[in-house]
Amino acid sequence: MSVLSYIVSYSIAGKLLLRARRLRDSRSLSRARWDTSLIAPPLKISAWTKELISRHYLKGRYVEGIKPVAWVTSGAPVEFLTALGLCVLYPENHAALCGTRRVVEELSEAAESKGYSRDLCSYARADIGALLTGKTPVGKLPRPDLLVACTNICQTVLYWYRVLAEHFRVPLVVIDTPFIYEEATPQAVEYVKIQIEQAITTAEKVAGRKLSWSRLTRTLELSREAVVLWGEVLSRGRHVPSPISVFDQFIHMAPVVEMRGEEETVRFYRALLDEVEQRIRKGMSAVRNEKKRVLWDNLPIWYRLRALAERLAARGIAIVASTYTNAWAQLSDLMDPSRPVESMARVYLSPILNRGAGYKLSLMKEMVREYSLNGVILHSDRSCKPYSIGQVDQRKLLTRELGVPALLLEADHADPRSFSEEQVFSRLDSFAEMLGA
């Protein structure tokens, strides 16, 4: 790809086209009225979300040979890559997009035909299937120059990225994070800090430049600001009735995952917070006639978001908080831009999936109290075993200690073959009756 083609196709024509589409969509959303639907119209900022995601993948189509590309896991310390000017892509987010576009089954079957087990995470199967077939809803994924995998979310990513490294024959950086049972020890922090320093050295070679520490500091400041703002958005779910549901959160979390450390991401979350607060002032709720408020645990079921939202709204049930969306907000206190590498070590040691099941249980209890919740839905996700481990006991303890009904819902976050609509809806209806909705 030539520099001229990149400038014309992406920087000029692509951006202008996407901005025009955003303006058109914004006007359409501004005219939307809440008629007979049980769910509020989409937030007006949805047009901006769509533009950001589309632009992110459009850039990927033209960036090869222009900028170095890094593929990273969702729990990897991305700030030093952003500060070095690399184009960063998240295969897990691409797979989630494949889930919403309902192409995961086809891509997974392609991977399975080459010997990858169906017991493997559907994100991994979808991305490997896209690699094998060349099919993707975003048109084209850029070839990586660097792979960065952090083990703080699961061990699957370690072997998944080894497959990618073998296929592309590019450097693979693995950041190993010791499991945290209570608090991160000084030894654990130092261990991860050393690995991040080594990762920076490798990334500098790929980027062909030295890392600017002032730029890294600024990137961390922007990352922290976006995370804090996202937490503020989520906290508005405490309002009764809630102006935002987790189905809104699942869509609008994309920038804080994929674009942390960027100026526009901060502006986006300021605007999102403003719109959510406008809903509160107008007395507008995410669910018409909200009667019961529920917590969601684990990843979304990407290919059935609308159907699940409507089924629950029909009973006056609003899911207003989630351990999953909260995971991208809860670690802002650990982010200290004045100590960038140590700060990254502490933050990326501490996500919910790198902590014990007791930690998640205490977090859910806290959220039940803070959000005035009446029940909990625990998505027992076939593809995300680290997130699902302990849910049977967590369900029992939540009911016993807090007196709230808790439902264990079996499905898969991206593969629709593990979703039985009849079974899921029947369990949701029974759960609604337990709530008195």
Summary of the structure (lengths in Angstrom):
residues: 437
radius of gyration: 21.2
end to end distance: 57.1
largest distance: 64.1
contacts: 1513
relative contact order: 0.12
helix: 58%
strand: 10%
